[in-house]
């Protein structure tokens, strides 16, 4: 397999989806996401992880862990 020909394909879990909803998951996860962006990896996620992320966001509305105003521009 030639690494330059095929991008790295990564299946991410719920933890990596939460920052897109404005939920802080810590520096380690943020560093991993930046690294994936730097290497131009193909990112995949399960619809179940997406659903779980929405449940977590709904549970945290009104909580300091979630602030819709802090959500990054996508």
PQR file with spaces between the fields and no chain letter, atoms N, CA, C, O and H, PARSE charges and radii, in Angstrom:
ATOM       1  N    UNK     1       0.850   -1.178    0.000 -0.4000 1.5000
ATOM       2  CA   UNK     1       0.000    0.000    0.000 -0.0000 2.0000
ATOM       3  C    UNK     1       0.895    1.240    0.000  0.5500 1.7000
ATOM       4  O    UNK     1       1.819    1.350    0.806 -0.5500 1.4000
ATOM       5  N    UNK     2       0.620    2.137   -0.880 -0.4000 1.5000
ATOM       6  CA   UNK     2       1.369    3.379   -0.991 -0.0000 2.0000
ATOM       7  C    UNK     2       0.665    4.452   -0.176  0.5500 1.7000
ATOM       8  O    UNK     2      -0.458    4.837   -0.500 -0.5500 1.4000
ATOM       9  H    UNK     2      -0.131    2.048   -1.535  0.4000 1.0000
ATOM      10  N    UNK     3       1.320    4.946    0.892 -0.4000 1.5000
ATOM      11  CA   UNK     3       0.686    5.922    1.786 -0.0000 2.0000
ATOM      12  C    UNK     3       0.318    7.222    1.094  0.5500 1.7000
ATOM      13  O    UNK     3      -0.657    7.871    1.473 -0.5500 1.4000
ATOM      14  H    UNK     3       2.232    4.633    1.155  0.4000 1.0000
ATOM      15  N    UNK     4       1.089    7.611    0.082 -0.4000 1.5000
ATOM      16  CA   UNK     4       0.777    8.874   -0.589 -0.0000 2.0000
ATOM      17  C    UNK     4      -0.418    8.747   -1.525  0.5500 1.7000
ATOM      18  O    UNK     4      -1.040    9.753   -1.869 -0.5500 1.4000
ATOM      19  H    UNK     4       1.881    7.084   -0.226  0.4000 1.0000
ATOM      20  N    UNK     5      -0.748    7.530   -1.939 -0.4000 1.5000
ATOM      21  CA   UNK     5      -1.858    7.329   -2.862 -0.0000 2.0000
ATOM      22  C    UNK     5      -3.205    7.241   -2.146  0.5500 1.7000
ATOM      23  O    UNK     5      -4.216    7.726   -2.653 -0.5500 1.4000
ATOM      24  H    UNK     5      -0.244    6.713   -1.659  0.4000 1.0000
ATOM      25  N    UNK     6      -3.213    6.624   -0.977 -0.4000 1.5000
ATOM      26  CA   UNK     6      -4.471    6.441   -0.265 -0.0000 2.0000
ATOM      27  C    UNK     6      -4.438    7.193    1.065  0.5500 1.7000
ATOM      28  O    UNK     6      -3.505    7.028    1.851 -0.5500 1.4000
ATOM      29  H    UNK     6      -2.392    6.230   -0.565  0.4000 1.0000
ATOM      30  N    UNK     7      -5.450    8.012    1.315 -0.4000 1.5000
ATOM      31  CA   UNK     7      -5.490    8.729    2.595 -0.0000 2.0000
ATOM      32  C    UNK     7      -5.810    7.765    3.734  0.5500 1.7000
ATOM      33  O    UNK     7      -6.399    6.705    3.521 -0.5500 1.4000
ATOM      34  H    UNK     7      -6.208    8.145    0.676  0.4000 1.0000
ATOM      35  N    UNK     8      -5.421    8.142    4.922 -0.4000 1.5000
ATOM      36  CA   UNK     8      -5.759    7.381    6.107 -0.0000 2.0000
ATOM      37  C    UNK     8      -7.255    7.511    6.342  0.5500 1.7000
ATOM      38  O    UNK     8      -7.792    8.619    6.341 -0.5500 1.4000
ATOM      39  H    UNK     8      -4.943    9.003    5.095  0.4000 1.0000
ATOM      40  N    UNK     9      -7.919    6.402    6.540 -0.4000 1.5000
ATOM      41  CA   UNK     9      -9.356    6.401    6.810 -0.0000 2.0000
ATOM      42  C    UNK     9      -9.567    6.116    8.286  0.5500 1.7000
ATOM      43  O    UNK     9      -9.071    5.120    8.813 -0.5500 1.4000
ATOM      44  H    UNK     9      -7.483    5.502    6.540  0.4000 1.0000
ATOM      45  N    UNK    10     -10.310    7.003    8.955 -0.4000 1.5000
ATOM      46  CA   UNK    10     -10.477    6.905   10.396 -0.0000 2.0000
ATOM      47  C    UNK    10     -11.957    6.946   10.751  0.5500 1.7000
ATOM      48  O    UNK    10     -12.690    7.841   10.330 -0.5500 1.4000
ATOM      49  H    UNK    10     -10.712    7.812    8.526  0.4000 1.0000
ATOM      50  N    UNK    11     -12.381    5.957   11.535 -0.4000 1.5000
ATOM      51  CA   UNK    11     -13.737    5.947   12.070 -0.0000 2.0000
ATOM      52  C    UNK    11     -13.664    6.548   13.468  0.5500 1.7000
ATOM      53  O    UNK    11     -13.037    5.977   14.360 -0.5500 1.4000
ATOM      54  H    UNK    11     -11.786    5.229   11.877  0.4000 1.0000
ATOM      55  N    UNK    12     -14.299    7.688   13.660 -0.4000 1.5000
ATOM      56  CA   UNK    12     -14.242    8.357   14.956 -0.0000 2.0000
ATOM      57  C    UNK    12     -15.471    8.005   15.784  0.5500 1.7000
ATOM      58  O    UNK    12     -16.528    7.659   15.257 -0.5500 1.4000
ATOM      59  H    UNK    12     -14.809    8.152   12.935  0.4000 1.0000
ATOM      60  N    UNK    13     -15.297    8.105   17.091 -0.4000 1.5000
ATOM      61  CA   UNK    13     -16.421    7.825   17.982 -0.0000 2.0000
ATOM      62  C    UNK    13     -17.039    9.129   18.485  0.5500 1.7000
ATOM      63  O    UNK    13     -16.666   10.218   18.048 -0.5500 1.4000
ATOM      64  H    UNK    13     -14.438    8.386   17.520  0.4000 1.0000
ATOM      65  N    UNK    14     -17.961    9.000   19.383 -0.4000 1.5000
ATOM      66  CA   UNK    14     -18.727   10.136   19.895 -0.0000 2.0000
ATOM      67  C    UNK    14     -17.853   11.253   20.433  0.5500 1.7000
ATOM      68  O    UNK    14     -18.135   12.429   20.203 -0.5500 1.4000
ATOM      69  H    UNK    14     -18.264    8.115   19.738  0.4000 1.0000
ATOM      70  N    UNK    15     -16.799   10.900   21.142 -0.4000 1.5000
ATOM      71  CA   UNK    15     -15.919   11.903   21.746 -0.0000 2.0000
ATOM      72  C    UNK    15     -15.403   12.896   20.719  0.5500 1.7000
ATOM      73  O    UNK    15     -15.269   14.082   21.020 -0.5500 1.4000
ATOM      74  H    UNK    15     -16.570    9.945   21.329  0.4000 1.0000
ATOM      75  N    UNK    16     -15.114   12.434   19.519 -0.4000 1.5000
ATOM      76  CA   UNK    16     -14.564   13.297   18.482 -0.0000 2.0000
ATOM      77  C    UNK    16     -15.631   14.119   17.768  0.5500 1.7000
ATOM      78  O    UNK    16     -15.307   15.085   17.077 -0.5500 1.4000
ATOM      79  H    UNK    16     -15.223   11.471   19.274  0.4000 1.0000
ATOM      80  N    UNK    17     -16.883   13.753   17.925 -0.4000 1.5000
ATOM      81  CA   UNK    17     -17.985   14.529   17.341 -0.0000 2.0000
ATOM      82  C    UNK    17     -18.431   15.671   18.249  0.5500 1.7000
ATOM      83  O    UNK    17     -18.941   16.683   17.768 -0.5500 1.4000
ATOM      84  H    UNK    17     -17.146   12.969   18.487  0.4000 1.0000
ATOM      85  N    UNK    18     -18.244   15.519   19.538 -0.4000 1.5000
ATOM      86  CA   UNK    18     -18.746   16.509   20.497 -0.0000 2.0000
ATOM      87  C    UNK    18     -18.202   17.919   20.287  0.5500 1.7000
ATOM      88  O    UNK    18     -18.962   18.872   20.464 -0.5500 1.4000
ATOM      89  H    UNK    18     -17.829   14.698   19.929  0.4000 1.0000
ATOM      90  N    UNK    19     -16.936   18.113   19.920 -0.4000 1.5000
ATOM      91  CA   UNK    19     -16.470   19.485   19.702 -0.0000 2.0000
ATOM      92  C    UNK    19     -17.239   20.226   18.599  0.5500 1.7000
ATOM      93  O    UNK    19     -17.326   21.454   18.636 -0.5500 1.4000
ATOM      94  H    UNK    19     -16.319   17.339   19.776  0.4000 1.0000
ATOM      95  N    UNK    20     -17.787   19.513   17.637 -0.4000 1.5000
ATOM      96  CA   UNK    20     -18.558   20.170   16.580 -0.0000 2.0000
ATOM      97  C    UNK    20     -19.868   20.732   17.115  0.5500 1.7000
ATOM      98  O    UNK    20     -20.505   21.566   16.473 -0.5500 1.4000
ATOM      99  H    UNK    20     -17.716   18.516   17.607  0.4000 1.0000
ATOM     100  N    UNK    21     -20.264   20.267   18.298 -0.4000 1.5000
ATOM     101  CA   UNK    21     -21.481   20.751   18.941 -0.0000 2.0000
ATOM     102  C    UNK    21     -21.177   21.753   20.046  0.5500 1.7000
ATOM     103  O    UNK    21     -22.079   22.184   20.765 -0.5500 1.4000
ATOM     104  H    UNK    21     -19.746   19.590   18.820  0.4000 1.0000
ATOM     105  N    UNK    22     -19.906   22.125   20.181 -0.4000 1.5000
ATOM     106  CA   UNK    22     -19.524   23.103   21.181 -0.0000 2.0000
ATOM     107  C    UNK    22     -19.280   22.521   22.558  0.5500 1.7000
ATOM     108  O    UNK    22     -19.269   23.253   23.548 -0.5500 1.4000
ATOM     109  H    UNK    22     -19.174   21.775   19.596  0.4000 1.0000
ATOM     110  N    UNK    23     -19.086   21.217   22.635 -0.4000 1.5000
ATOM     111  CA   UNK    23     -18.849   20.560   23.920 -0.0000 2.0000
ATOM     112  C    UNK    23     -17.357   20.296   24.069  0.5500 1.7000
ATOM     113  O    UNK    23     -16.741   19.644   23.227 -0.5500 1.4000
ATOM     114  H    UNK    23     -19.095   20.622   21.832  0.4000 1.0000
ATOM     115  N    UNK    24     -16.790   20.809   25.147 -0.4000 1.5000
ATOM     116  CA   UNK    24     -15.359   20.645   25.411 -0.0000 2.0000
ATOM     117  C    UNK    24     -15.082   19.212   25.843  0.5500 1.7000
ATOM     118  O    UNK    24     -15.720   18.697   26.761 -0.5500 1.4000
ATOM     119  H    UNK    24     -17.290   21.339   25.831  0.4000 1.0000
ATOM     120  N    UNK    25     -14.127   18.574   25.176 -0.4000 1.5000
ATOM     121  CA   UNK    25     -13.771   17.197   25.497 -0.0000 2.0000
ATOM     122  C    UNK    25     -12.327   17.066   25.954  0.5500 1.7000
ATOM     123  O    UNK    25     -11.857   15.960   26.223 -0.5500 1.4000
ATOM     124  H    UNK    25     -13.608   18.993   24.430  0.4000 1.0000
ATOM     125  N    UNK    26     -11.632   18.175   26.041 -0.4000 1.5000
ATOM     126  CA   UNK    26     -10.272   18.139   26.542 -0.0000 2.0000
ATOM     127  C    UNK    26      -9.226   18.346   25.472  0.5500 1.7000
ATOM     128  O    UNK    26      -9.484   18.231   24.274 -0.5500 1.4000
ATOM     129  H    UNK    26     -12.014   19.073   25.823  0.4000 1.0000
ATOM     130  N    UNK    27      -8.038   18.656   25.948 -0.4000 1.5000
ATOM     131  CA   UNK    27      -6.928   18.994   25.052 -0.0000 2.0000
ATOM     132  C    UNK    27      -6.457   17.809   24.227  0.5500 1.7000
ATOM     133  O    UNK    27      -6.096   17.970   23.061 -0.5500 1.4000
ATOM     134  H    UNK    27      -7.828   18.749   26.922  0.4000 1.0000
ATOM     135  N    UNK    28      -6.456   16.626   24.818 -0.4000 1.5000
ATOM     136  CA   UNK    28      -5.939   15.452   24.112 -0.0000 2.0000
ATOM     137  C    UNK    28      -6.772   15.144   22.861  0.5500 1.7000
ATOM     138  O    UNK    28      -6.217   14.845   21.804 -0.5500 1.4000
ATOM     139  H    UNK    28      -6.749   16.496   25.765  0.4000 1.0000
ATOM     140  N    UNK    29      -8.072   15.216   22.980 -0.4000 1.5000
ATOM     141  CA   UNK    29      -8.947   14.969   21.835 -0.0000 2.0000
ATOM     142  C    UNK    29      -8.791   16.067   20.798  0.5500 1.7000
ATOM     143  O    UNK    29      -8.770   15.788   19.599 -0.5500 1.4000
ATOM     144  H    UNK    29      -8.523   15.458   23.839  0.4000 1.0000
ATOM     145  N    UNK    30      -8.682   17.303   21.242 -0.4000 1.5000
ATOM     146  CA   UNK    30      -8.485   18.414   20.306 -0.0000 2.0000
ATOM     147  C    UNK    30      -7.178   18.266   19.536  0.5500 1.7000
ATOM     148  O    UNK    30      -7.130   18.546   18.338 -0.5500 1.4000
ATOM     149  H    UNK    30      -8.699   17.529   22.216  0.4000 1.0000
ATOM     150  N    UNK    31      -6.117   17.826   20.216 -0.4000 1.5000
ATOM     151  CA   UNK    31      -4.841   17.597   19.526 -0.0000 2.0000
ATOM     152  C    UNK    31      -4.975   16.494   18.486  0.5500 1.7000
ATOM     153  O    UNK    31      -4.432   16.599   17.386 -0.5500 1.4000
ATOM     154  H    UNK    31      -6.157   17.599   21.189  0.4000 1.0000
ATOM     155  N    UNK    32      -5.696   15.443   18.835 -0.4000 1.5000
ATOM     156  CA   UNK    32      -5.890   14.338   17.891 -0.0000 2.0000
ATOM     157  C    UNK    32      -6.668   14.803   16.662  0.5500 1.7000
ATOM     158  O    UNK    32      -6.337   14.424   15.539 -0.5500 1.4000
ATOM     159  H    UNK    32      -6.137   15.358   19.728  0.4000 1.0000
ATOM     160  N    UNK    33      -7.700   15.620   16.868 -0.4000 1.5000
ATOM     161  CA   UNK    33      -8.482   16.140   15.745 -0.0000 2.0000
ATOM     162  C    UNK    33      -7.622   17.024   14.835  0.5500 1.7000
ATOM     163  O    UNK    33      -7.731   16.955   13.610 -0.5500 1.4000
ATOM     164  H    UNK    33      -7.969   15.928   17.781  0.4000 1.0000
ATOM     165  N    UNK    34      -6.772   17.848   15.439 -0.4000 1.5000
ATOM     166  CA   UNK    34      -5.885   18.708   14.641 -0.0000 2.0000
ATOM     167  C    UNK    34      -4.905   17.865   13.837  0.5500 1.7000
ATOM     168  O    UNK    34      -4.609   18.180   12.684 -0.5500 1.4000
ATOM     169  H    UNK    34      -6.684   17.905   16.433  0.4000 1.0000
ATOM     170  N    UNK    35      -4.404   16.799   14.444 -0.4000 1.5000
ATOM     171  CA   UNK    35      -3.469   15.916   13.748 -0.0000 2.0000
ATOM     172  C    UNK    35      -4.158   15.249   12.554  0.5500 1.7000
ATOM     173  O    UNK    35      -3.572   15.142   11.477 -0.5500 1.4000
ATOM     174  H    UNK    35      -4.644   16.544   15.380  0.4000 1.0000
ATOM     175  N    UNK    36      -5.382   14.809   12.743 -0.4000 1.5000
ATOM     176  CA   UNK    36      -6.136   14.197   11.636 -0.0000 2.0000
ATOM     177  C    UNK    36      -6.350   15.196   10.505  0.5500 1.7000
ATOM     178  O    UNK    36      -6.289   14.833    9.330 -0.5500 1.4000
ATOM     179  H    UNK    36      -5.859   14.896   13.618  0.4000 1.0000
ATOM     180  N    UNK    37      -6.598   16.443   10.858 -0.4000 1.5000
ATOM     181  CA   UNK    37      -6.773   17.486    9.841 -0.0000 2.0000
ATOM     182  C    UNK    37      -5.456   17.749    9.111  0.5500 1.7000
ATOM     183  O    UNK    37      -5.451   17.954    7.897 -0.5500 1.4000
ATOM     184  H    UNK    37      -6.648   16.738   11.812  0.4000 1.0000
ATOM     185  N    UNK    38      -4.352   17.744    9.837 -0.4000 1.5000
ATOM     186  CA   UNK    38      -3.038   17.998    9.236 -0.0000 2.0000
ATOM     187  C    UNK    38      -2.652   16.936    8.208  0.5500 1.7000
ATOM     188  O    UNK    38      -2.057   17.245    7.175 -0.5500 1.4000
ATOM     189  H    UNK    38      -4.356   17.577   10.823  0.4000 1.0000
ATOM     190  N    UNK    39      -2.994   15.690    8.501 -0.4000 1.5000
ATOM     191  CA   UNK    39      -2.617   14.614    7.576 -0.0000 2.0000
ATOM     192  C    UNK    39      -3.690   14.376    6.520  0.5500 1.7000
ATOM     193  O    UNK    39      -3.568   13.473    5.693 -0.5500 1.4000
ATOM     194  H    UNK    39      -3.477   15.439    9.340  0.4000 1.0000
ATOM     195  N    UNK    40      -4.741   15.193    6.553 -0.4000 1.5000
ATOM     196  CA   UNK    40      -5.815   15.126    5.563 -0.0000 2.0000
ATOM     197  C    UNK    40      -6.473   13.740    5.517  0.5500 1.7000
ATOM     198  O    UNK    40      -6.693   13.168    4.449 -0.5500 1.4000
ATOM     199  H    UNK    40      -4.840   15.927    7.225  0.4000 1.0000
ATOM     200  N    UNK    41      -6.777   13.223    6.710 -0.4000 1.5000
ATOM     201  CA   UNK    41      -7.401   11.906    6.819 -0.0000 2.0000
ATOM     202  C    UNK    41      -8.869   11.975    6.395  0.5500 1.7000
ATOM     203  O    UNK    41      -9.523   13.008    6.533 -0.5500 1.4000
ATOM     204  H    UNK    41      -6.598   13.687    7.577  0.4000 1.0000
ATOM     205  N    UNK    42      -9.363   10.865    5.884 -0.4000 1.5000
ATOM     206  CA   UNK    42     -10.789   10.741    5.595 -0.0000 2.0000
ATOM     207  C    UNK    42     -11.469   10.356    6.904  0.5500 1.7000
ATOM     208  O    UNK    42     -11.114    9.354    7.524 -0.5500 1.4000
ATOM     209  H    UNK    42      -8.831   10.025    5.773  0.4000 1.0000
ATOM     210  N    UNK    43     -12.441   11.150    7.318 -0.4000 1.5000
ATOM     211  CA   UNK    43     -13.111   10.939    8.594 -0.0000 2.0000
ATOM     212  C    UNK    43     -14.481   10.311    8.357  0.5500 1.7000
ATOM     213  O    UNK    43     -15.259   10.772    7.522 -0.5500 1.4000
ATOM     214  H    UNK    43     -12.730   11.964    6.815  0.4000 1.0000
ATOM     215  N    UNK    44     -14.752    9.260    9.105 -0.4000 1.5000
ATOM     216  CA   UNK    44     -16.043    8.584    9.051 -0.0000 2.0000
ATOM     217  C    UNK    44     -16.607    8.524   10.462  0.5500 1.7000
ATOM     218  O    UNK    44     -15.859    8.519   11.440 -0.5500 1.4000
ATOM     219  H    UNK    44     -14.119    8.886    9.783  0.4000 1.0000
ATOM     220  N    UNK    45     -17.926    8.478   10.561 -0.4000 1.5000
ATOM     221  CA   UNK    45     -18.557    8.348   11.867 -0.0000 2.0000
ATOM     222  C    UNK    45     -19.829    7.531   11.701  0.5500 1.7000
ATOM     223  O    UNK    45     -20.437    7.493   10.632 -0.5500 1.4000
ATOM     224  H    UNK    45     -18.533    8.482    9.766  0.4000 1.0000
ATOM     225  N    UNK    46     -20.204    6.891   12.775 -0.4000 1.5000
ATOM     226  CA   UNK    46     -21.412    6.080   12.804 -0.0000 2.0000
ATOM     227  C    UNK    46     -22.619    6.963   13.085  0.5500 1.7000
ATOM     228  O    UNK    46     -22.515    7.944   13.822 -0.5500 1.4000
ATOM     229  H    UNK    46     -19.710    6.922   13.644  0.4000 1.0000
ATOM     230  N    UNK    47     -23.734    6.628   12.516 -0.4000 1.5000
ATOM     231  CA   UNK    47     -24.951    7.396   12.809 -0.0000 2.0000
ATOM     232  C    UNK    47     -25.346    7.214   14.274  0.5500 1.7000
ATOM     233  O    UNK    47     -26.048    8.054   14.837 -0.5500 1.4000
ATOM     234  H    UNK    47     -23.819    5.832   11.917  0.4000 1.0000
ATOM     235  N    UNK    48     -24.897    6.124   14.890 -0.4000 1.5000
ATOM     236  CA   UNK    48     -25.183    5.912   16.309 -0.0000 2.0000
ATOM     237  C    UNK    48     -24.356    6.866   17.173  0.5500 1.7000
ATOM     238  O    UNK    48     -24.831    7.347   18.202 -0.5500 1.4000
ATOM     239  H    UNK    48     -24.326    5.442   14.433  0.4000 1.0000
ATOM     240  N    UNK    49     -23.124    7.135   16.753 -0.4000 1.5000
ATOM     241  CA   UNK    49     -22.298    8.119   17.462 -0.0000 2.0000
ATOM     242  C    UNK    49     -22.891    9.510   17.316  0.5500 1.7000
ATOM     243  O    UNK    49     -22.863   10.305   18.256 -0.5500 1.4000
ATOM     244  H    UNK    49     -22.739    6.744   15.918  0.4000 1.0000
ATOM     245  N    UNK    50     -23.424    9.803   16.149 -0.4000 1.5000
ATOM     246  CA   UNK    50     -24.077   11.091   15.934 -0.0000 2.0000
ATOM     247  C    UNK    50     -25.297   11.231   16.849  0.5500 1.7000
ATOM     248  O    UNK    50     -25.501   12.278   17.463 -0.5500 1.4000
ATOM     249  H    UNK    50     -23.447    9.158   15.385  0.4000 1.0000
ATOM     250  N    UNK    51     -26.087   10.193   16.935 -0.4000 1.5000
ATOM     251  CA   UNK    51     -27.253   10.196   17.813 -0.0000 2.0000
ATOM     252  C    UNK    51     -26.839   10.348   19.274  0.5500 1.7000
ATOM     253  O    UNK    51     -27.453   11.113   20.017 -0.5500 1.4000
ATOM     254  H    UNK    51     -25.921    9.342   16.436  0.4000 1.0000
ATOM     255  N    UNK    52     -25.806    9.627   19.684 -0.4000 1.5000
ATOM     256  CA   UNK    52     -25.322    9.738   21.062 -0.0000 2.0000
ATOM     257  C    UNK    52     -24.814   11.151   21.347  0.5500 1.7000
ATOM     258  O    UNK    52     -25.032   11.681   22.436 -0.5500 1.4000
ATOM     259  H    UNK    52     -25.308    9.005   19.080  0.4000 1.0000
ATOM     260  N    UNK    53     -24.140   11.760   20.373 -0.4000 1.5000
ATOM     261  CA   UNK    53     -23.657   13.132   20.536 -0.0000 2.0000
ATOM     262  C    UNK    53     -24.805   14.101   20.766  0.5500 1.7000
ATOM     263  O    UNK    53     -24.710   14.999   21.604 -0.5500 1.4000
ATOM     264  H    UNK    53     -23.963   11.330   19.488  0.4000 1.0000
ATOM     265  N    UNK    54     -25.881   13.921   20.028 -0.4000 1.5000
ATOM     266  CA   UNK    54     -27.051   14.783   20.198 -0.0000 2.0000
ATOM     267  C    UNK    54     -27.705   14.577   21.554  0.5500 1.7000
ATOM     268  O    UNK    54     -28.190   15.530   22.163 -0.5500 1.4000
ATOM     269  H    UNK    54     -25.958   13.192   19.347  0.4000 1.0000
ATOM     270  N    UNK    55     -27.720   13.328   22.034 -0.4000 1.5000
ATOM     271  CA   UNK    55     -28.249   13.068   23.375 -0.0000 2.0000
ATOM     272  C    UNK    55     -27.411   13.786   24.426  0.5500 1.7000
ATOM     273  O    UNK    55     -27.952   14.390   25.353 -0.5500 1.4000
ATOM     274  H    UNK    55     -27.325   12.553   21.540  0.4000 1.0000
ATOM     275  N    UNK    56     -26.109   13.720   24.283 -0.4000 1.5000
ATOM     276  CA   UNK    56     -25.211   14.385   25.235 -0.0000 2.0000
ATOM     277  C    UNK    56     -25.409   15.894   25.185  0.5500 1.7000
ATOM     278  O    UNK    56     -25.444   16.550   26.226 -0.5500 1.4000
ATOM     279  H    UNK    56     -25.670   13.230   23.530  0.4000 1.0000
ATOM     280  N    UNK    57     -25.539   16.446   23.988 -0.4000 1.5000
ATOM     281  CA   UNK    57     -25.766   17.891   23.846 -0.0000 2.0000
ATOM     282  C    UNK    57     -27.089   18.287   24.504  0.5500 1.7000
ATOM     283  O    UNK    57     -27.152   19.292   25.213 -0.5500 1.4000
ATOM     284  H    UNK    57     -25.510   15.913   23.143  0.4000 1.0000
ATOM     285  N    UNK    58     -28.130   17.513   24.276 -0.4000 1.5000
ATOM     286  CA   UNK    58     -29.443   17.822   24.867 -0.0000 2.0000
ATOM     287  C    UNK    58     -29.377   17.760   26.393  0.5500 1.7000
ATOM     288  O    UNK    58     -29.986   18.581   27.079 -0.5500 1.4000
ATOM     289  H    UNK    58     -28.078   16.697   23.700  0.4000 1.0000
ATOM     290  N    UNK    59     -28.643   16.794   26.914 -0.4000 1.5000
ATOM     291  CA   UNK    59     -28.507   16.658   28.362 -0.0000 2.0000
ATOM     292  C    UNK    59     -27.736   17.838   28.964  0.5500 1.7000
ATOM     293  O    UNK    59     -27.966   18.214   30.113 -0.5500 1.4000
ATOM     294  H    UNK    59     -28.149   16.127   26.357  0.4000 1.0000
ATOM     295  N    UNK    60     -26.816   18.419   28.179 -0.4000 1.5000
ATOM     296  CA   UNK    60     -25.957   19.484   28.688 -0.0000 2.0000
ATOM     297  C    UNK    60     -26.439   20.894   28.382  0.5500 1.7000
ATOM     298  O    UNK    60     -25.768   21.858   28.751 -0.5500 1.4000
ATOM     299  H    UNK    60     -26.629   18.113   27.246  0.4000 1.0000
ATOM     300  N    UNK    61     -27.573   21.043   27.725 -0.4000 1.5000
ATOM     301  CA   UNK    61     -28.097   22.381   27.452 -0.0000 2.0000
ATOM     302  C    UNK    61     -28.351   23.077   28.787  0.5500 1.7000
ATOM     303  O    UNK    61     -28.962   22.507   29.691 -0.5500 1.4000
ATOM     304  H    UNK    61     -28.118   20.260   27.426  0.4000 1.0000
ATOM     305  N    UNK    62     -27.875   24.317   28.898 -0.4000 1.5000
ATOM     306  CA   UNK    62     -28.017   25.062   30.137 -0.0000 2.0000
ATOM     307  C    UNK    62     -26.915   24.771   31.139  0.5500 1.7000
ATOM     308  O    UNK    62     -26.894   25.330   32.236 -0.5500 1.4000
ATOM     309  H    UNK    62     -27.379   24.780   28.164  0.4000 1.0000
ATOM     310  N    UNK    63     -26.016   23.906   30.760 -0.4000 1.5000
ATOM     311  CA   UNK    63     -24.898   23.500   31.602 -0.0000 2.0000
ATOM     312  C    UNK    63     -23.645   24.209   31.103  0.5500 1.7000
ATOM     313  O    UNK    63     -23.576   24.582   29.932 -0.5500 1.4000
ATOM     314  H    UNK    63     -26.033   23.453   29.869  0.4000 1.0000
ATOM     315  N    UNK    64     -22.671   24.398   31.957 -0.4000 1.5000
ATOM     316  CA   UNK    64     -21.450   25.099   31.543 -0.0000 2.0000
ATOM     317  C    UNK    64     -20.641   24.297   30.526  0.5500 1.7000
ATOM     318  O    UNK    64     -19.774   24.865   29.861 -0.5500 1.4000
ATOM     319  H    UNK    64     -22.727   24.095   32.909  0.4000 1.0000
ATOM     320  N    UNK    65     -20.898   22.990   30.383 -0.4000 1.5000
ATOM     321  CA   UNK    65     -20.158   22.168   29.426 -0.0000 2.0000
ATOM     322  C    UNK    65     -20.616   22.430   27.990  0.5500 1.7000
ATOM     323  O    UNK    65     -19.924   22.065   27.040 -0.5500 1.4000
ATOM     324  H    UNK    65     -21.602   22.529   30.923  0.4000 1.0000
ATOM     325  N    UNK    66     -21.760   23.050   27.835 -0.4000 1.5000
ATOM     326  CA   UNK    66     -22.331   23.252   26.508 -0.0000 2.0000
ATOM     327  C    UNK    66     -22.854   24.669   26.392  0.5500 1.7000
ATOM     328  O    UNK    66     -23.697   25.100   27.179 -0.5500 1.4000
ATOM     329  H    UNK    66     -22.323   23.347   28.607  0.4000 1.0000
ATOM     330  N    UNK    67     -22.355   25.377   25.421 -0.4000 1.5000
ATOM     331  CA   UNK    67     -22.822   26.738   25.164 -0.0000 2.0000
ATOM     332  C    UNK    67     -22.915   26.896   23.649  0.5500 1.7000
ATOM     333  O    UNK    67     -21.886   26.913   22.974 -0.5500 1.4000
ATOM     334  H    UNK    67     -21.670   25.027   24.782  0.4000 1.0000
ATOM     335  N    UNK    68     -24.087   27.009   23.115 -0.4000 1.5000
ATOM     336  CA   UNK    68     -24.299   27.084   21.676 -0.0000 2.0000
ATOM     337  C    UNK    68     -23.519   28.244   21.060  0.5500 1.7000
ATOM     338  O    UNK    68     -23.151   28.185   19.886 -0.5500 1.4000
ATOM     339  H    UNK    68     -24.923   26.995   23.663  0.4000 1.0000
ATOM     340  N    UNK    69     -23.266   29.289   21.831 -0.4000 1.5000
ATOM     341  CA   UNK    69     -22.508   30.425   21.303 -0.0000 2.0000
ATOM     342  C    UNK    69     -21.051   30.083   21.080  0.5500 1.7000
ATOM     343  O    UNK    69     -20.373   30.759   20.306 -0.5500 1.4000
ATOM     344  H    UNK    69     -23.565   29.337   22.784  0.4000 1.0000
ATOM     345  N    UNK    70     -20.544   29.034   21.750 -0.4000 1.5000
ATOM     346  CA   UNK    70     -19.148   28.626   21.589 -0.0000 2.0000
ATOM     347  C    UNK    70     -18.954   27.616   20.474  0.5500 1.7000
ATOM     348  O    UNK    70     -17.831   27.184   20.213 -0.5500 1.4000
ATOM     349  H    UNK    70     -21.094   28.485   22.379  0.4000 1.0000
ATOM     350  N    UNK    71     -20.054   27.234   19.808 -0.4000 1.5000
ATOM     351  CA   UNK    71     -19.972   26.236   18.744 -0.0000 2.0000
ATOM     352  C    UNK    71     -19.128   26.778   17.605  0.5500 1.7000
ATOM     353  O    UNK    71     -19.342   27.902   17.152 -0.5500 1.4000
ATOM     354  H    UNK    71     -20.966   27.586   20.020  0.4000 1.0000
ATOM     355  N    UNK    72     -18.154   25.976   17.131 -0.4000 1.5000
ATOM     356  CA   UNK    72     -17.327   26.441   16.012 -0.0000 2.0000
ATOM     357  C    UNK    72     -18.127   26.582   14.725  0.5500 1.7000
ATOM     358  O    UNK    72     -19.123   25.884   14.535 -0.5500 1.4000
ATOM     359  H    UNK    72     -17.980   25.062   17.499  0.4000 1.0000
ATOM     360  N    UNK    73     -17.707   27.468   13.851 -0.4000 1.5000
ATOM     361  CA   UNK    73     -18.346   27.606   12.547 -0.0000 2.0000
ATOM     362  C    UNK    73     -17.969   26.416   11.698  0.5500 1.7000
ATOM     363  O    UNK    73     -16.790   26.096   11.549 -0.5500 1.4000
ATOM     364  H    UNK    73     -16.898   28.036   14.005  0.4000 1.0000
ATOM     365  N    UNK    74     -18.962   25.765   11.145 -0.4000 1.5000
ATOM     366  CA   UNK    74     -18.705   24.576   10.313 -0.0000 2.0000
ATOM     367  C    UNK    74     -18.879   24.901    8.859  0.5500 1.7000
ATOM     368  O    UNK    74     -18.706   24.030    8.006 -0.5500 1.4000
ATOM     369  H    UNK    74     -19.920   26.025   11.266  0.4000 1.0000
